[in-house]
Amino acid sequence: MLQQSVPGITIEGNPFDPTVSFNRFSGLAIPDPVSGEGSDDPLSTPDVLEEGGIAYYINEVNVSKDVINSLSVSDIALIKVLKNEAAALGVTQGAIAFYTKSGKDFDARIYDKTYTKERRDGYAIVKEFYSPDYTSPGKMLDKDNRYTLYWNGAIVPAKDGKYRFEFYNNDMSKKLRLLIQGISSEGELIYNQIVIE
């Protein structure tokens, strides 16, 4: 997009880590700002962070090209290419300034692992299983069509080690299926199923 929109700039190579250069400096030997190769004068090393003679800015903060690569396209509001104006900043060739949309913190995005965050409810509070109360005549059902007649996730044995419970039957079942599931004290799964007539 930059190469098509801005005359005098060349972007080539790996699209994820491209080589950017300004055409008017293509024949010049630009000193490496890190090693200082290409110049014997120690004062010729620029004070700004640049790569290949081009400095990069995000919201007017000088950053490396790696930080630019971590930006999301949807976060960018404006891009400015500074050619002659960049000389006042001490840049060898030029500068490319990126401005992010309001409210975006580009410093935090460098370390953004792009994990999906989702809020989920924890364990629900255990509610007592509904059973109709037939002890009161006013609460009796006209027709009891329940499929599950009794459920207890925390049944406790009596002193003799036996489990006792009672429930009301529905108005349609001739046979009942008793399903027992659980975990033993040794961590083994327990499963048993019995049909009662």
NUGUKOL-852305 format. One record per atom (N, C-alpha, C): x, y, z negated. Coordinates in steps of 0.02 Angstrom, whole numbers, padded with zeros to 5 digits, always signed. Layout:
residues N
XYZ ...
END
This chain:
residues 197
+00041-00060+00000 +00000+00000+00000 +00043+00063+00000 +00097+00063-00040 +00141+00121-00044 +00177+00131+00022 +00200+00077+00053 +00238+00083+00115 +00194+00111+00171 +00130+00094+00171 +00085+00119+00222 +00063+00190+00209 +00059+00209+00146 +00032+00275+00128 +00085+00329+00123 +00147+00309+00105 +00199+00359+00092 +00254+00351+00145 +00265+00400+00188 +00319+00395+00238 +00387+00399+00204 +00434+00362+00232 +00503+00367+00207 +00518+00319+00151 +00474+00271+00136 +00487+00223+00083 +00483+00153+00113 +00528+00109+00092 +00529+00041+00117 +00524-00007+00058 +00478-00055+00065 +00469-00106+00013 +00473-00173+00047 +00521-00215+00027 +00531-00279+00061 +00555-00330+00010 +00556-00392+00034 +00579-00447-00009 +00521-00481-00045 +00538-00510-00101 +00489-00546-00142 +00432-00499-00163 +00369-00515-00147 +00314-00470-00166 +00305-00463-00242 +00329-00513-00280 +00324-00509-00353 +00382-00472-00384 +00436-00463-00347 +00494-00424-00370 +00526-00392-00309 +00492-00344-00277 +00516-00316-00213 +00576-00270-00222 +00612-00260-00167 +00666-00212-00164 +00637-00147-00134 +00641-00093-00172 +00612-00029-00152 +00669+00019-00136 +00664+00054-00080 +00715+00103-00062 +00684+00160-00022 +00717+00217-00025 +00696+00275+00015 +00739+00276+00078 +00708+00284+00135 +00743+00278+00199 +00800+00328+00207 +00793+00387+00179 +00844+00438+00191 +00910+00422+00155 +00908+00373+00107 +00969+00353+00072 +00993+00284+00095 +00964+00258+00150 +00978+00189+00168 +01052+00179+00187 +01088+00229+00212 +01157+00221+00232 +01207+00239+00179 +01184+00262+00122 +01229+00284+00068 +01243+00227+00020 +01302+00229-00010 +01319+00180-00062 +01298+00208-00129 +01244+00182-00155 +01218+00207-00219 +01251+00168-00275 +01282+00203-00324 +01315+00168-00378 +01265+00130-00421 +01287+00072-00445 +01245+00033-00490 +01244+00068-00558 +01185+00088-00584 +01182+00125-00647 +01203+00084-00707 +01202+00018-00701 +01220-00024-00758 +01295-00034-00761 +01324-00057-00705 +01395-00071-00705 +01438-00011-00686 +01407+00038-00652 +01444+00097-00631 +01485+00085-00569 +01477+00026-00535 +01516+00011-00475 +01496+00057-00419 +01545+00077-00379 +01532+00122-00324 +01553+00193-00339 +01574+00205-00400 +01597+00273-00419 +01648+00268-00474 +01702+00308-00468 +01753+00310-00520 +01738+00360-00574 +01689+00403-00563 +01673+00456-00611 +01623+00429-00661 +01642+00424-00726 +01594+00398-00776 +01534+00443-00785 +01540+00507-00765 +01484+00553-00773 +01432+00544-00718 +01449+00504-00666 +01402+00495-00611 +01346+00446-00628 +01355+00410-00682 +01302+00363-00702 +01242+00403-00727 +01183+00392-00698 +01125+00432-00717 +01102+00418-00788 +01069+00469-00818 +01044+00463-00886 +00977+00428-00888 +00945+00420-00831 +00880+00387-00830 +00888+00315-00808 +00841+00273-00829 +00841+00203-00810 +00815+00197-00739 +00856+00170-00694 +00836+00163-00625 +00862+00098-00597 +00831+00075-00543 +00853+00014-00510 +00858+00029-00435 +00918+00018-00408 +00929+00034-00338 +00922+00107-00322 +00936+00150-00371 +00931+00222-00361 +00861+00250-00370 +00812+00209-00388 +00743+00233-00396 +00723+00223-00469 +00695+00275-00498 +00671+00272-00567 +00596+00261-00567 +00572+00225-00616 +00501+00210-00622 +00474+00240-00687 +00414+00267-00683 +00383+00299-00740 +00311+00274-00747 +00291+00265-00809 +00221+00251-00825 +00198+00304-00874 +00148+00342-00854 +00123+00397-00896 +00180+00441-00919 +00227+00456-00872 +00284+00500-00883 +00336+00473-00932 +00336+00407-00941 +00387+00374-00982 +00429+00331-00936 +00495+00340-00938 +00541+00303-00896 +00544+00230-00918 +00529+00184-00872 +00528+00112-00887 +00565+00074-00833 +00578+00010-00845 +00610-00032-00795 +00558-00058-00746 +00582-00085-00691 +00537-00112-00640 +00498-00172-00666 +00526-00209-00714 +00491-00266-00742 +00426-00245-00776 +00426-00187-00807 +00366-00162-00840 +00313-00146-00787 +00335-00119-00731 +00288-00104-00677 +00255-00168-00652 +00295-00222-00646 +00267-00285-00622 +00216-00314-00670 +00218-00295-00733 +00169-00322-00781 +00104-00283-00782 +00100-00227-00745 +00039-00188-00742 -00015-00224-00702 -00076-00216-00723 -00132-00241-00683 -00156-00185-00637 -00173-00204-00575 -00194-00154-00526 -00256-00117-00550 -00300-00151-00587 -00362-00119-00610 -00349-00065-00663 -00288-00065-00692 -00272-00015-00744 -00241+00048-00716 -00222+00048-00652 -00187+00105-00622 -00237+00156-00596 -00227+00219-00617 -00272+00273-00594 -00240+00314-00538 -00172+00323-00540 -00139+00368-00492 -00066+00346-00485 -00040+00352-00423 +00031+00339-00410 +00060+00399-00374 +00116+00425-00400 +00151+00482-00368 +00220+00459-00347 +00239+00476-00286 +00307+00462-00261 +00344+00528-00258 +00397+00533-00298 +00437+00595-00303 +00502+00585-00266 +00512+00625-00214 +00574+00620-00174 +00623+00674-00196 +00615+00735-00169 +00660+00790-00187 +00652+00811-00259 +00590+00808-00284 +00577+00830-00353 +00614+00787-00404 +00628+00723-00386 +00659+00678-00434 +00731+00698-00450 +00763+00738-00407 +00833+00759-00420 +00837+00798-00485 +00785+00835-00501 +00785+00874-00564 +00785+00828-00625 +00764+00765-00616 +00763+00717-00671 +00829+00680-00678 +00874+00691-00630 +00938+00656-00631 +00935+00588-00597 +00885+00577-00554 +00877+00514-00519 +00917+00515-00455 +00948+00460-00437 +00991+00457-00379 +00952+00464-00314 +00900+00423-00304 +00861+00426-00242 +00794+00461-00251 +00754+00435-00295 +00687+00461-00305 +00653+00427-00363 +00591+00442-00372 +00554+00413-00428 +00483+00396-00405 +00456+00345-00436 +00386+00325-00425 +00352+00326-00493 +00300+00368-00499 +00266+00377-00563 +00197+00345-00560 +00182+00302-00608 +00117+00270-00614 +00080+00300-00673 +00016+00314-00663 -00026+00339-00716 -00084+00290-00726 -00093+00269-00789 -00145+00220-00804 -00210+00255-00821 -00263+00217-00817 -00328+00244-00834 -00332+00261-00907 -00377+00306-00924 -00383+00330-00994 -00399+00272-01040 -00364+00270-01096 -00377+00219-01146 -00335+00157-01138 -00292+00152-01086 -00250+00094-01076 -00182+00105-01108 -00161+00057-01148 -00096+00062-01181 -00047+00016-01144 -00004+00046-01102 +00039+00005-01060 +00093-00030-01101 +00113+00000-01159 +00164-00033-01199 +00140-00100-01224 +00077-00104-01243 +00050-00167-01269 +00043-00219-01213 +00036-00197-01151 +00024-00244-01096 +00088-00281-01077 +00146-00256-01098 +00208-00292-01082 +00207-00360-01115 +00181-00364-01175 +00181-00427-01213 +00113-00462-01209 +00069-00437-01166 +00003-00467-01160 +00010-00535-01126 -00012-00588-01160 -00007-00655-01133 -00069-00674-01093 -00115-00628-01086 -00178-00637-01050 -00217-00697-01075 -00217-00707-01141 -00259-00759-01170 -00331-00734-01170 -00377-00779-01161 -00447-00762-01164 -00469-00764-01238 -00498-00709-01260 -00521-00706-01329 -00596-00713-01330 -00620-00757-01372 -00692-00769-01376 -00710-00780-01449 -00762-00745-01470 -00784-00751-01539 -00836-00807-01543 -00825-00854-01589 -00872-00909-01598 -00893-00913-01671 -00954-00934-01680 -00979-00944-01748 -00945-01004-01779 -00934-01000-01845 -00905-01056-01881 -00959-01107-01897 -00946-01146-01949 -00995-01196-01969 -01057-01162-01997 -01114-01186-01975 -01177-01158-01999 -01191-01183-02069 -01226-01142-02107 -01245-01163-02175 -01293-01221-02170 -01280-01274-02208 -01322-01333-02205 -01391-01318-02229 -01440-01336-02188 -01510-01325-02207 -01542-01392-02224 -01590-01390-02267 -01625-01451-02287 -01670-01474-02230 -01668-01539-02217 -01709-01567-02163 -01783-01561-02181 -01822-01539-02133 -01893-01528-02147 -01931-01594-02154 -01969-01599-02206 -02014-01656-02217 -02081-01627-02238 -02136-01650-02209 -02202-01624-02228 -02219-01644-02300 -02254-01599-02334 -02274-01611-02403 -02346-01636-02404 -02353-01703-02415 -02420-01732-02416 -02449-01735-02486 -02412-01710-02535 -02439-01709-02603 -02493-01657-02611 -02492-01605-02569 -02542-01552-02572 -02590-01561-02513 -02655-01569-02526 -02703-01580-02470 -02705-01522-02421 -02692-01461-02442 -02694-01404-02397 -02637-01401-02348 -02582-01439-02360 -02524-01437-02317 -02519-01498-02272 -02569-01541-02272 -02568-01601-02231 -02574-01584-02157 -02538-01621-02115 -02540-01610-02043 -02601-01646-02013 -02631-01616-01960 -02686-01649-01925 -02661-01712-01890 -02603-01707-01858 -02574-01763-01822 -02499-01759-01831 -02468-01810-01858 -02396-01812-01870 -02362-01848-01812 -02329-01810-01767 -02297-01838-01709 -02220-01834-01714 -02193-01832-01772 -02121-01826-01780 -02085-01889-01756 -02028-01879-01722 -01987-01935-01701 -01934-01951-01754 -01905-01900-01783 -01856-01910-01837 -01893-01899-01903 -01897-01951-01942 -01937-01947-02004 -01895-01925-02064 -01831-01944-02064 -01789-01927-02121 -01717-01922-02098 -01683-01870-02122 -01612-01861-02107 -01579-01829-02168 -01523-01857-02188 -01487-01830-02246 -01413-01838-02233 -01378-01782-02226 -01306-01784-02212 -01263-01787-02274 -01294-01785-02333 -01254-01786-02395 -01289-01830-02447 -01309-01889-02425 -01344-01935-02471 -01294-01963-02522 -01316-01969-02585 -01272-01989-02640 -01298-02055-02669 -01254-02103-02681 -01277-02166-02710 -01296-02158-02784 -01338-02204-02807 -01357-02205-02878 -01301-02237-02918 -01311-02243-02984 -01259-02270-03028 -01243-02343-03011 -01291-02379-02985 -01279-02449-02968 -01248-02456-02898 -01233-02400-02864 -01201-02402-02799 -01248-02408-02740 -01315-02410-02754 -01363-02416-02700 -01390-02348-02680 -01408-02342-02618 -01436-02280-02592 -01512-02287-02590 -01547-02240-02621 -01620-02242-02621 -01647-02176-02594 -01696-02181-02551 -01728-02121-02524 -01799-02139-02502 -01841-02090-02497 -01910-02102-02476 -01931-02047-02427 -01979-02065-02384 -02002-02017-02334 -02073-02037-02313 -02107-01991-02280 -02173-02005-02254 -02168-02027-02181 -02209-02078-02164 -02210-02103-02096 -02251-02056-02051 -02244-02065-01985 -02285-02026-01939 -02349-02066-01923 -02389-02040-01877 -02454-02071-01862 -02451-02116-01801 -02391-02130-01773 -02389-02169-01711 -02340-02227-01713 -02293-02228-01758 -02240-02279-01756 -02263-02344-01789 -02246-02400-01755 -02257-02467-01782 -02191-02497-01806 -02136-02472-01776 -02069-02494-01796 -02027-02432-01810 -01980-02439-01855 -01935-02384-01872 -01863-02407-01860 -01823-02362-01835 -01752-02377-01826 -01712-02340-01879 -01675-02376-01918 -01632-02347-01970 -01561-02344-01943 -01534-02284-01937 -01468-02273-01909 -01423-02244-01964 -01368-02277-01977 -01322-02256-02030 -01255-02240-01998 -01230-02180-02010 -01165-02158-01985 -01127-02124-02042 -01062-02132-02043 -01023-02099-02095 -00950-02117-02091 -00913-02099-02143 -00842-02112-02149 -00829-02142-02218 -00792-02197-02219 -00776-02229-02283 -00723-02189-02320 -00710-02208-02382 -00659-02174-02422 -00589-02185-02393 -00582-02239-02352 -00517-02251-02319 -00512-02216-02252 -00564-02177-02232 -00563-02141-02169 -00588-02180-02110 -00618-02239-02121 -00644-02280-02067 -00715-02259-02050 -00732-02261-01985 -00799-02242-01964 -00848-02298-01980 -00907-02278-02002 -00960-02326-02020 -01019-02313-01972 -01043-02367-01942 -01101-02361-01898 -01141-02426-01903 -01206-02418-01917 -01250-02477-01919 -01320-02455-01898 -01355-02501-01865 -01421-02486-01840 -01467-02545-01853 -01525-02532-01885 -01573-02585-01904 -01642-02563-01883 -01681-02609-01855 -01751-02596-01839 -01795-02626-01893 -01839-02585-01921 -01882-02605-01976 -01954-02608-01949 -01990-02663-01962 -02060-02669-01941 -02106-02661-02001 
END
